[in-house]
Amino acid sequence: MNGQRSLLAVAIALGIAGCGSDSSNSSTTDTGGSTATSASLTAKAADGYLVGANACLDLNSNKVCDKDEPSAVTGDDGSFTIDNLTQEQLEQGTLLIEVVAGQTIDTDNPGVVLSKSYRLTAPPKSAFISPLTTLIQNEIESGSSLEEAKTAIQEKLGTTLDLTQDYIEAKNNNDLADTQKAAFENLHRVAQVTASVMAENTDALSETAAGAGISVEALTALINEEVTRVLEEVVKNIEAAGDNFNPSDIAGSINRDHIAIDDSNLEDKIKENEANKGSKQADLAKLIKTDGINWFGGDNDTGKDLVVAYGTLKSDADNSVTDTSYIYDYFAEQFVEFEYTPDTNSMVLGQNGWEASDDTLTSIKPNEDGSLTLESRSSIFSEVASAKQLDISGLNVRSIMDQTDDENVWSNIMPVGLKFPDNTTAYKLSVEDISDNIYTFYKGDWCAEYSPDRYEALNNSCNGISAFKNGSDTWLATLASTIADDESDRHDTASNNHADLIPMAGMESAEIFAQLLSNGTVVYYSRAWNLDSTFSKLSELGSWKDESVNGEVLRQVTIPESIHSQATWSNYQKEDNSAYLSVVEGFVRITFKEIEEASSEAYIFDEATKQFILDNALTPQPLHPLNLQACLDSLPDAQFIATANDVTVYDVQRTPMWEPEAVTQNLTYEFTYLGDTFSWLNDVTLVTGLPSWISNLAGSLEKTRIDIKDSQGVLMGYEYSYSSEDHYLGQEGFNSDDSLGWGSAKAVLPLAIADNQKIINQVVDFGTSTNAPLTSQYDYEYDEVSGEFIGIESPGLRTVSVETSLDEIINGRPYFLPTFNYQETYLGKEEVTVPAGTFDACKVESETQFENDGPRDTQTAWLTNRGSIKSIREEQSWSMSINMEATSLPTIK
């Protein structure tokens, strides 16, 4: 398996001896006689040490301390002794601790009586009973040997530490080094969190279980199985918490986000767990050459359509691979075959150095134990797969499909209450990496457009780190160059004193620089974003060290958690607060180390079960209508038809963009729809070459009046806008005294694209369009004869006094922006609240880019069939930011 060992493993690495649970180390006494009641057992029970808990040998394995079973009550240090045992009882009796609400005290919180009951267990003759021994015992009850059970839980915790040890005693043992004690402290934290999860679920589910006739044994086994399943998340949360560790908070998070049992699915989960306990080792080698491995998966990202996929993996007689995959196409309304294409920007550190990353399976080789070796084109990704076969007849389909992937995709599209038919088989697949220490590197092309010099300098890649060396900012090409030549302290020095400092992360208000010293230390500095600020040395240090992997040197650079937790961007991995540097294709790159995880598990199926699932699955429904017209048709006002004198009113905030102390104007825009029988510009007679739409659409244009009022309701001006079924044609603005003030009209129309062609998340390019001005523009030139500035008029369509061509009007104005490209993107349906109310609306983003790298206008609008209810506009063409929200809309008649 690949990855890093957690702090839990440190104790074993340092050679700490453990207390085993075999007869040579358990605290038992036998006064002679093989069958006489002459043996005793002394042990301790802990989350923290548990005082006042019931302890017994669970001879009938029902997870209850029955009256006729040997028992005791735990004392002040969690210890207890059970006397008068037969050797048979001692050898076979599972230890059971009943933590009793209102009675038991956990010495982690001295004097506080626990409010929730739960149960702990341990294998026979154990000297220490804890949440961790409980998980070991649960594995044994699922069919594992003692050693297999210990190994399974150790792998999930990422440690080889003996989990049967008294971690409380060890963490307080002053004969141990601090690192050793810290390892046991971490183990205690795992126990605290898992005990809280056990207690919470026992308390929440016991009443429902009793009402459904579910035994204490079955409920306890299910809870323990769920806790085992989420152990890796527990470890991650504990490590992330650091010094802010709170077991209740972490347990609450685990329960909320990862525990998959509740009152509604309890009975189904019980049945599934019992089926798992009755499973047997599967012969995957046989399955893959007959029915094949049939998998179900996908993605379930918030705010996006479900990605629904399935496929079949088969092996031929020569071990070659047939891998067929299907994905649901929402437009075709059916599953379509797709083929995985490796990302050419992705690299992996293979057996012979850096190579293109490709995890495509090339061969499947059967092993003698029925498992499979899955060989990938990049051999570093090769895995071993094994499976358990179980009978899922009568089990809830949704409950099983929950575990076909991490995203709950297929459980979302299976009918509620559907059960698998008789004689249905499933396989619980377990996959484990063969290689340790998998490192990957992503070239990246995100800078190719906006920083082509960087992309070219880094050999068609964006991945690189730089430092100021020899008087200029330099892309580093060797690991040696990452070490500072100038190791001087930069605290409180000027912002330009940055030689050899490497920018590696950023906070909200500052950039973080790393100074790698030759002794393996890393000093961190922050510098505020304004370049005239000074450097501030951060109090904690990092470190660096080199490691050789497959012939390549990787430099691990660590950053203290206290610094990294404040970063808004970072070159470091969150999992271990480390960056891994390596020279790839001539430059130092940021690489990624895959952190160890326990083997993943998921259900797979034979051909008959696959077909049953496909036959019964519901049709996936898109989260959003697939095009803008479909979105508008889905809105409550879909039947709205505009009529003359419909009024829409907006609150408007208008803010100049570039003024250093810009003042926002609070305005009211009042839109009055006047009808669709109008003509426009057909009275312009002195301009030649007018666009044909003026005559072609005469008498059929839609016209709207927009009154612009100040915060007191006083009219500042108004304009008339004109449009056809396919195009917005322009506007003509007037001052409050009715004099012509501004305006433009389309001289060249963009493409006509219907709303049903505006596909979700696809940019629609309307092509190039041209505006013609309506009013005159005045420029001034200095007249050397008169010594004065003389005004020069460039007339518009409405202000020409002599016959003038349209081209002259468009091109004769030095500051007018006539030509632009327009794009639009439909983004889906959203619920929006504005002063007029709460509405479902269709979200559309648009962009107007004026030619010759001119200004760019953007708008995000939320549309209904009655018009826009909200818009956010950033219009560089006239340096104005405009936010509009509807306060009233036309009535739906």
N, C-alpha and C positions, 0 to 999 in steps of 0.2 A: 504494500500500500504506500501511497505517496503522502508526504506531508511532514509536519513538525510535531515533536512531542511537547505536550503541555507541561506546566509546572507540576502537575500530578505525578509525572514520571521521574522527577528529579531524585526523589528519595531512593528509588531502586537504582538509578544510575550511580548514586553515591554509596551503594552497598548496604542499605539498611536491611537487617534481617526481619522477617515477618513472623507473626504468630499464625501458624496454620490451623486448619480445622480437623487434622487427622488425630488419631488417638494419642499420639506421642506428645501433642501440645495442648490438648483440651484439658480444662480443669475438672477432671472427673476422678472419683475415688471408687475403688472396688475392694471390699473386704473379704473377698473369696466366694466361691460357690458360683457356678455358671448360671443357675436359674434362680437363686434366692434373691430377694429384694434387698440387695446389699450394696448397690452402687449409688453414687450421687453425682450431680453436675452443678458446677458453679460457673456463672457467666455474667456478662454485663449487657445491658440494653441501652441503646443510644440513638438519638438524633444528636442533641446534646444528651447527657446522661438522663435517663428517664426514671423518675421517682414515683412510686405508687402505681406502676403499671402491672397488669396481670401477666405472669409468665407461666408457660406450660409446655409440655411435650404434646404436640398435636398428633396423637396416635392414629386417629381415623382420618386425618388430612382434610377436615372440614372447615379449617380456618376459624375455629371457635374453641376456646378453653372450656371443655365440658367438665361437669362436676366430677366425673370419674377419672379424669386425666391428671397425672402428676403435675402439681402447680406450686407457685410461690408468688410473692409480691416483691417488686424491685425496691431496693433500699436507696439511701441518700446518694450513692454514687452510681446508681443504675444496676448494682450487682444483685444477684439472687442465687440461692442454692435450692436445688430440688433433690430431696433425699429419697431413700427407699425405692430405688429403681432397679428393675431387672436389667441384665446385660442386653437383652433383646430390646427393651424400651430405649435404653441408652443408644444402641446402635441404629435404631430405625425411627426414633421419634423426632420429627421435625420440630425445631424450636419455634414457638409462637409467642409474640408479645402483643397483648391487647392494650393499646393506649386508650384510656377511658376518659371521655369528656367529663369535666367536673371533678376529676380525681387525680389524674396524672399531672406531674410537673416536669417540665423540660428545664434542666439546669442552665440552658442557654439564656433563660429568662427566670432566674430564681424567684420562687414565691408566687409565680403566676400559674394558676391552674389552667390547663389546656381546655379549649372550648369545643374541640372537634376530635372525634375518635378516629383511629385508623389502626392498621395491623402491620407488624413487622415479622419477618420469618428469617430462618437461617438453617442450613443443612444440619443434620444430626451431629451432636457432640461439639458444636461451635462454642467458642469462648466469648464471642462478641456478636451481638445481633444489632443490625443497623438497616437503614434504607438500602444500602448497597448489598448487604447479604440477602436482603429480601429480593432484589432483582436477580441475584445469582440463583436463589432457590426457585424463582419463577422459571428461569431457563431450564433448570433440572426437571421441573414438573412438565415442561414442554418437550422433554425427551432427550435433553443434553446430559452428558456426563458432568461430574463436578468440575473437571479441568476444562471441558468445553464451555461450561457455563461461565466460569471465571474469565476465560479468554474473551468470550463474547462481550461481556460488560466492560472489561478492560479496553477493548478496541473502541467501543463507543465513547469511552472517557479519554481515549488517547494516551493511555498509560500502561505500564507493566507493574505498577504498584500492587502489592497484595491487598485486596479489598476487604479481607477479613480482619485486618488489624484494628486496634483501638486507636483511631486517629486523634481522639481528644488527648489521650495520654501521651502520644507521640509528639503532638504539636506543642505540648508544654514541657517536654523533656529537655532540660538545659544542657544535657550531654550532647545534644545534636546541634549541628551547624544551623545557622539561620535559614539557609536555603532548604535544608531538610525539614525544619519545622514549618516553613512556608508551604512545602508540598503537602504536608498533612493538614494544614489549615485550609488549603484549597479543597482537599478531600472532604473535610468537615462541611465546607460550604455546599458542596454538591449534595451531601446528605441532608443538610438543612432545607435546601430548595425542594428536593425530591420528597422529603417527608411532608412539606407543606402542600405539595401537589396531591400526594396520596390522601392527606387529611381532607382537603377541600373537596375532592371528588367522592370520597367515601361519604362525607356529610351530605353532599348534594344529591347523590344517587341512591342512597340506602332505602329511602321511603318508596321510591319508584320501583326499585328492585324487589322489595318485599311484596308490594302489591302485584307484581307480575310473576311472583313465584320463583324469582331468581335467587339462588342460594348465596350465602355469604362467600362461600368458596369461589363461585363463578364470578361474582362481582369483584372480589379482591384480585383474582387472577387477571381480569380485564384491566383493572386500574394499573396493576403492576406492568402489564404488557404495554399500555399507553405510555407510562413513565419511561420504560426502556426505549420505546420508539423515539422519544424526544430528548434523550440524554445529551445528544450532541448540541442541541439548542440550549440546554441548561448550561453546559460547559461554556459555550460562546457568550451567553449572557453574563455569567460570572466573571469571565475574563474581561469583558467590556466594562463591567461595573467598577473593577479595580477597588480603590479605597472607598468607593461609595456603595459597596455591597450591602444590599438589604434583601434577605431571603424572601420576605413577604412580597416585595415589589416584583422580584424576578418570578416567583411562583405565580403571581397574578398575571404577569405577561405571558408565561408559558401556558397557563390555563386558557387565557383569552385567545391566543394566537395559534396554538399548536395542539392542544388536547382535542380529540375529535369525537368525544362521547358526551351525550347529554340525555335528558329524559326522553327525547323524541326518537333517538336511534339506539337506545340502550339494549333492547331485546335483540335487535339485529347484530349489534356489536358482540353481544354475548355468544350468539350462535357462530359468528365468524371466528371468534377466539377459540371456541371449542373445536371448530373444524381445523384450525391451525394446529391445535394440540394433537389432533388425530392424523396429522399429515405424515407422509413418508418421503424418503429421498427419491427424487425423480431421475429418470434416465433421459437427460436432455439430449444426449448424443442420438438416441433413438427418435425422440420427438422432432428434432430439427431436420432429420432426413425423411420424415413422413409428413405430418401436418405442418411442420415448421413452427417457429415461435411467432405467435400473433400478438402484437403489442398495440396499445391504445395510448395516445398522449395528446399534447398540444400546449398552448399558452393561454393564460387567463390574466392579461394585464388590465389594470384598472383603466376604465375609459376607452377600451379598445374591444373590437369584436373578438369573440373566442376564436382561437386558432385550433381547429379540430382535425386531428390526424390519426391515422392508424397504418399498420403495415405488417408485412410478413417477411421473416428472415428464414431462409432455407439453405441447407448445405447439400451439395451434390456428392456423388460417390467419390470424386477426387478432392473433396473438402473445399471446392470453390463455392463462392457465395452468390445467392440470388436474394437481393434486398429490394423489395417493392414497397413503396410508400404512397399514401394517398392523403390529400388535404381537401377540406371542404371549401368549394368555390361558391361564395355567396351570390355572385352574378349568374353563374351557370346553374345554381341551386342543386349541385350534386358534388360528390367526391371526384376529384381528378388526380391522376397520377403525377407525382412530382419527383424530381431527382435532385439530391443534395449536391451543391457545388461548393467546394472548399473556397474560403476567402483567400485570395492571393496575397493579401496584406499580412496574413497570420503566419508566424514562424514558431517552431518548437525546437528545443535543445534535444536532438536525437542522440542515438548511440555514437554517431560519428560527427557530432557538432551540430550547428544550427542548420535547419532545413525547413522547407515549406511544410506547414502544418496541415495534415490530412488524416482525419480519423476514419476514413472510409474503410470498411471491412474488406479484407482481401482473402481471408481464409478462416475457416472454422474447423478446429481440430478436436476430435473427441478424446477424452481422458478416461482412464480405466475406472474411475469412481463415478462415471456418468456425467461429470462436469464437462465444460467446453472451454477451450482456449480460443479467444476471439482475437485474431491478428489483424492489425490495422496497417494501412500503407505507411504511416509514421509509426514505426514499431513501438515507440515509447508509450503509445496509447493502448497497447494490447492489454487485454483483461482476461480474467477467469470468471466464468459464469456457472453457477450451480442453482438448483431449484428444489423446492419441496412440492410434492403433489398432494392436493387435498380435494375432498369432495365438498362442493359448494351447493349441492342440491338444496333447494328451499331457502337459500340465503337471499337477502335483499340485494338486488342488482346495484342500486346506487351505492350501498355501503361498500361493496367490493370494488366498484369502479372508482371510488374515492382514492383507491390505492394503486391505480394504474399509472399515475403520474403525480407530480408535486403540485399541480395546478387545479385539481378538481374539475377538469374540463368535461370528461365524459359523464361524471355523476350529475352534472348540470343538465344533460340532455337525455337522461334516462327517465322513464315514467316513474312517478312515485308509487311505491308499493309493489313494483314488479319483482317477482322472485325467479330465481333460476330453476329450470325444470329438473326432474329426477335424472340421476346419472350424469350430472354435469361436473366436469373436472376443471380445476384451475391449477396454476403453478405459481408459487411465490419465488420469483427470480431474485437471486443475489449476485451482484457483480462487483468484483474487486480488482483494482489496478494491479498490474504486475510490477510496474516500475515505481521506485521511490523518486522523490524530488523531480517532479515535472516542472520545467520552466518554459514559459512561452513569451513571445515578443510580438507586438503588433506594430507594423510599420506606420500605419495611419496615413490618410490622404486628406484629412480635414483642412490642412493649411495650403493645399495646392492652389486654391483659387485666390485667397486673400493674401497669402504670403508665398508666392511662387519662388522667391529667392531662397527661402528656407527649405522648401520642398526639393529644389534642385541641389542645394548645397549638401543635403543629407541623403543624397542618392535616391531621389524619388521616395522620400519618407518624411514624416513630420516628427518622428520619435527621436529626440536627442536632448542633451543637456549642454548648457553653455556656461562659461565663466569669463570674466574680464581678465585677459592675459596679454602681455606685450602691447598694451595700449589700445586694445580693441576687444569687443565682445567676440568670443571664439567658441565654435562648436568643438567639444572635447572629443579627441580621437583615440586616446589611450587611457587605461585606468590610472596610470602614473600621473596623468595630467589632472586627475581629480584631487590629488593631494596639494594642499596649499604650499606654494614656494614661500610666501610671506605668511608666517604663523603668528604675526603680531595681533594683539587684542584690538578689536575694532570698536569696542564700546565707546559711545559718545563721540565717534569720529564722523566726519562729513560723509554725505551720501555717496560721493564719488570715490571714497576710499574702499572700493569693493573688489580689488584685485584678488583673484582666486576664490571668491565667494560664489557658491552655486545656488541660484534660486531654485528651491525645491518644493515650496508650498506657499500658500497665501491665506491670510485671514481677512476679515471684513475690511479692516482699515490698514493692513500692512502686508508686506511680502516677507517670507521667511527664507533666510539664506543659510546654507550649511558650509562650515569651514572644516574640511577634513585635515586633521593633523597627522604627522608621520607616526605618532605613537599609538594610533588606533582610536583616538578620541575624535568626536565630532562636536564642534561648538556651534550653537545656533544663535543667529541674530535676527531681529526684526527691523524693518525699515518702513515707515509710513509711505503711502503711495506717492505723496508729493516729494519730488526728487531733492528738495532742499532740506529734507529732514535728516537726522543723524541716525546711526545704527545703535540699537539697544541689544546688549547681550542677554540672552535668556538664561535663567538660572540653572536649568538641568542640561546635562550633557548626553549625547548619543555616542555610538561607537561604530567602528567599521572593521570588517574582517573579510578575508578572501577564502573562497572554496573552489576547488577544482571539480567540475562535473563533466563527464564525458569529453574530457580534453579541453574544455573551455573554463576560463576563470570568471567566477561571479563574485562581485563585491557586495556584501550585505551591509547596508547603512541603516542604522536604527535611529528613531526619533522618539523622545519621551512621550508617553501617552498624554501628559499634561499639555504639551504643545500641540500634538497631532489632533487632539479632541477639539481644538479651536479652529482647525483649518477648514476653509471653504473650498479649496482645491489642493491637491497633494499628489506627489509622485510616489507616496508610500502606500503600502497595503494596510487596510484597516485591521486585517486579521492578526498581524504580528508587528505593526508599526515599523515596517522595514521596507526599504527600497532595494532592489536587486539590479546592480549595474553590470553590463557586459558589453564587450566590443563586438558588434555585429556589422558586417559589411563596412568596416572602416571607421565607425563612430561609436561612442559610448551611448548605449540605449538603456531605457527603463524596461526591464523585463518583469515578468510576473511569475511568482512561485505558487503553485497550487498547494493549498494547505490540506493536510491530511483529514479525511473524513472516513467514517466507518463505511463498510460496503453498503451500497444502495439496494433497496428492495422494491419490487413492484410486481403486480399480478400480470401474468401472461396466460394465453389460452390456446386450446387446440382449435382446429378448424371449425368444428361444430359449434363450439361456444362463441367463437368469433362471429359466425353467421347469425347466431341468436341475438347477439348484442346489436349488430348492424340492422337486423330486421326490426328490432323494437326501439331503436334510438329515435328520439324526436328530431325533427328537422331543425338544425341550428338557426337561430334568428339573429340577424345583425343588430348590434346595439343601436345603430343609427340608420335611418333611411340611406340607401346607397347613392342617391343623387339628390340634387337640390330640389327638383320638381317633386320627387317622392316625399321629401321632407315637408315641403309646403303643403302637399296634399294630405299629410298626416296631421296637420295642425287643426285645432278646434275651429278656426275661422276659414277653413278650406273653401267654404261656399260663398265667401265674401265677394261681392262685386261692387267696385267703386261707383258712386253716383255723384253728380254735381253737388257742390257745396259740402262734401265730407271734409271735416276739419281734424287735423292732428296737431297737437301742441307739444313742444319740447322745452325742457329746461336745458340751457346751454351754458357751458363754461368755456370761454375762449381766451387762450393765453399765448402771448407772443413768445416765440421760441428762443430768440437769441438775446433778448434784453437781460442784462445781469440782475436786475430787480424787477422782473416782469410782474405786472398786475393783471390778475384774472378778471375778465369781464363776465358778469352774470347776466345772461340775456334770455329772451324768450323767442323761439322761432315758431311761427304759426303757419302751418301748411293748409291751404284750402284748394281742394281739387275742383277744377272748373269744368272738366268734361273732356271729350275726345273728338271734337269736331272743329279743331282749330288749324289755322295756317300760320306760318312764320317766315319772315324774311322775303316773302313774295312781293313786298313793296320796295325792295332794294333794286333800283334800276340802273345805277351808275357803275355797278361792278360786273365785269365780264368773267365768265368761267365759273359761275356759281355752281355748287354741287347739285346734282339732279334730284336729290331727295326733296329739295324745297318745292319743286313743282309736283313731283310724283306723289308726295304725301300731303299735299294741300287739302285741307278740309278734314283730315283724319288724325291730326296730332293731339296727344294728351297735353293739357296745360294745367300747371299748378302755380298758385301764387304763394310766395313765402314772405310773410311780414317779419321783420327783424325789429324787436323792441328791447329797450333797455330795462334795467331792473325796476324802474318805476312804471313800466308799461307804455313809455313814449315811443312812437314809431321813429326808428332811425333810418329806415330804408326798406325797400322791398324788391323782390325780383320775380320774374316769371320763368319757370323752367318748362322745357318742351321735350317730349319723348314720343317714340313710336313703339310698336309692339316689340321690336328687336333692339332698339338703340336709345340711349340717352343722347339728345341732340344739342343741348346747350342751355344757356340761361341769359337773361337780359335784366340787368339791375338798374334800379332807380333810387335816387336820393329822396329824402322825405318831402322835398318840394316838387316831386315828380319829374325832375330833370334826369336825363340819362346819365348813369354813373359808371357802369362797368358791364362786361359780358363777353361771351365768346360762343361760337357755333362750330359744329363739326364740319370741317371742309373735306376731310377724308374719313369715311366711316371705318370702324374696326370690323372684324369678322362678326357675323351674327351666330351666336352659339346658344342653343336652347338650354333651359334649366335642366332638362333631363340628360344632357350631355356633360353636366358638371358633376363628375364622379367624386365621391368622398375622398378627401386627402390627396387628390390629384390636381396639380396646378394646370389651369386652363389659360392658354396664351391667346389673347384676342388679336395679337399682331400690332402693327403700327397704325397710329391714327394721327390726324392733324387738326388743330383748332385754328379758327380765324377770329381775330378780335373784332368786337363791335364798335369800340370807342377809340378815340385818338390817343396817341402817346406823344409826349413832348420831350424832346431832348434839347440841350443847349450847347452852342458852339461860341467860342470867343471870336469876335470880329475885330481884327487888328486895325481896321480903318476907323471904326467908331470907338474902339476901346471898350465895347460893351459885349455882354453875352446876348446872343440872339436865339430866340426859341425856334425850334424846327418841329413841325407837326408831322407825325406819321399817322394818317387817317385809318379808321376802321370801317367795317361794312356800313355802319350807320352814319359815318361822318365824312365820307368822300364828297367832294364838290365837283369833281370832274370824272369823266369815265376812267376807271382804273381796273386793272386785272386783279383777280383774286390772289395770284402769286405775288404781286407787288405788295398787297396788303399784308400777306403772311410773312414775307421775307424782308420787308422794308423796315422792320422794327428791331432795333438793336437789343432790346431787353425782353421782348416777348418770347415765350417758350411754346412754339407751335406743335412740335412733333414729339410723340411719346409712345411708349409700349405699355400695354395694359394687361395685367394678369389677375386671375381670380381663383381662389381655392375654397371649396365648400368643406367645412370641418365637422359637420354633424349637427345633431339637435341638442339644445341645452335649455334648461329652465332658467329664466332670467327674471329678476325682480327690479322694477322701476317704479317711479311714483304712480304710474297708471295702474299698477298691479303686478301680479306674477304670471308669466306667460311661458309656454313652450315656444322656442324660436329656432330658426336655422342660422347657424353661425357661418359667416363668410368673411374671409380675409381678401383684401385686394391691394394691388401695388401698381402705381403709375410711375414709370421711370422715364424722365425726359432725356432726349438724345444728348449725345456728346458729354456723357458723364454728368448730366445736369441733375437737378434736385429730384428727390424721390418722395412721393406722397403715398402714405399707407392708410388703410382703414380696416377696422374690424367692426362688422355690423351684425346685429342679430335681427333677422328678418321674419316677419309674419306676412300673411296675405293682405294685411292692411298697411304694410310698409315696415320700415325699420322701427324697432322700439328702443334700440340703443345703438350708439356708434361711438367709436374712439378713432379720431383722425389725427395723424401727424403729417402736416402738409408743408413740406419744405419750400414748395413753389411760391408760397406767400408767407412763410415763416410763422405758421400758426398751428397750435394744438387745440383741438375742438372735441369736447365731450358732450354728447347729446343723450338725454333720456326722456322718453315719452311721459307726459303727464296726463294726456287724454288721447283716446283713439276713436275713430268713427264707430258708430254702432253697427252691429251685424244685423241686417234687416231680414 
